[in-house]
Amino acid sequence: MVTIDAPRVDFEAVQPSIRPYSSEDFRWALELLEATGGRHRVRRGKAVDVAVLPGLVAERNGQPIALLTLARHREELEVVVVAARPFDDGVIRLLIDAAKTYAGPTCRRIYTICSNAELDAQRSLQLYGFRLASCRPGNIEAVARRDSAPIATMLDGLAMRDELEFDQLLP
């Protein structure tokens, strides 16, 4: 057996900061979105350009690491996309908490829609208390066939076919 004696080095974990998504983030956001399911996502049977929506960016040491885009619908807040590479449950939780603050006291429900292939997002949402509210089988495939927007149909080797809607009721 060989051992290497080295002094212990402790690294201080740097807490990510959250700030508004801005036009300066656009190029980075496009690269991230293309790597995590595409710029155009299917939401309730419609193609949505998620890169042009308002949102929040998580950054660490001045570098962006995750993106969340939003849409307000009366008393509901839709997290249109949450993307990170690598996917980090803690960072996603910080972004969703910031989105809840952004939503304000009149918001009664926060929800998001992801594809069946976004396994990291599904796990993270459920760990954070979101529940599966609905499933729309085949919606992504149907929109990709009929819409002119370039909709991704594969992610990490899995076919993106179905819309899964997760929600959380707010007090």
N, C-alpha and C positions, 0 to 999 in steps of 0.2 A: 504494500500500500504506500502510495506517495501522497504526502500532504504539503501544501504550500502555506506557510505562515505569512500572512499579510495583515497589515493593520486594517481594522474595520473602518469602512467609509460609509457614513450615513448621508443620504441625499435628501434634501428638504423637498417635499412634494410642493410644487407650485400650483396653487389653486387657479383654475381658469377664470378669466374675467369675461363678462358678457357685455356686448355693445350692440347698437343697431347695425343692421346690414346696410351697406352704402355702395355707391357706384364704384368706389375703389376696390370693392371686393368682387366685382363681377367676373373678372377673368378667372380668379381662384375658384369662385363658386361654380362656374361652368365646368371646370375640370373635375371638381368634387362630384357634382351632379352626374356627369357622364360616367364616372366610375361607380356610382351607387344606384343606377337605375334610370338615368337620363334626365334631360332638362324638361321634357314634356312628360307629365304623369297623368294617369287616368284617375279622375275623381268623379264618382257617381255618374259614370258613363260618358264623361266629357274629357277632352284633352286640355290640360292646363299647363301653361308655361310657368313653372315654379321659380325660375330665375328672376322674374320681373316683379315678384310680390314683395311686400315689406317683410322684414324678418329680423332675426337676431343671429349674431356670430359669437361663438365661443373662441377665445384665443388664449394661448399660453406663451409666455415670454415674447409677446408681441406678434406671434404667428397665429393666423386663423387655423382652427382645428375642427370646427363643426358649424353647421348651418341649420337654422330652423326658419321656415317661411310660414306666414300667417295669412288668414282671411277671416274677417269678422262677419258673422251672419246673425243679425239681431242679438239674441241673448246667448249665442253660441260662438265659440272660437274654434276655428279649424287650424290645426297644425298641418299645413299642406304638405310639407316635407321636413324630415329631420334626417340629416346626412352627416356622416363622419367616417373617416378612414384613418386609423382603425376605429371601429365602433367602440365607444366607451360609455357604459351605462351611467356612470357618475356625471359625465359631461352632458349627456342627453337629459338627465334629471335636472341639472342646473338650467338648461335651456327651457325645459317645460315649466319649471318654477318661474322663470323670468317671463314666459309667455302668459302664465296665469296672472302675474302682476300687471302686465300690459293689458290684459283683458278687462281688469277692473271689477268692481263689486257687482255690476249688473249682469255679469256673465254667469250663466247657470250650467253650462256644459262645455267641456273641451273634448274635441274628438280629432282623430286622424285616420287616414285611409292609407293602407300600404298594400303591396302585392303579396301574394302567397309566397313569393321567393325572398322577401325581405325578412329573413328569419331572425337576424339580430334585432331589428326594430320590434318585431312581435314579442320577443323575449323581454326586451327592455321595457316596453309598455306594460306588459303584464306584471313584471317585477315592481313597477311603480303604481300599480293599482288600477290600471285601465282594464276594461273588460271587452270581450268581443261583442259588439253590438249588432253587426250584420255582415253578411257575406254575399257578394254578387258574383257568382260563378261565371267565368267566361267574359266578363266585361272588358278586361284589358285586351284580350284577343279581338273582340268585336270592334272596339274603337280603333285598334291598330289597323284592322282591315278596311275600315270605312273612312278614317280621318286622314287628312294630308299632313298632319304633324308627325315628325319622326318619333314614334313611340317605341321604346325598347321592349322587347319581348323575351329577353334572356338576362339573367343576373346570376353571376357566379355559377354558371352551368345549369341553372334551373329555369324552366319556362315560367315566365310571368303571365299568368292567365286570369287570376281572380282578384277582385278587390275585397280586402278585409277591413272593416271599419271597427275601430276601438274607441271607446269613450270613457269619460269619467265625469260624474255629476259633481258640481261644485256647491258648497253650502251657501 
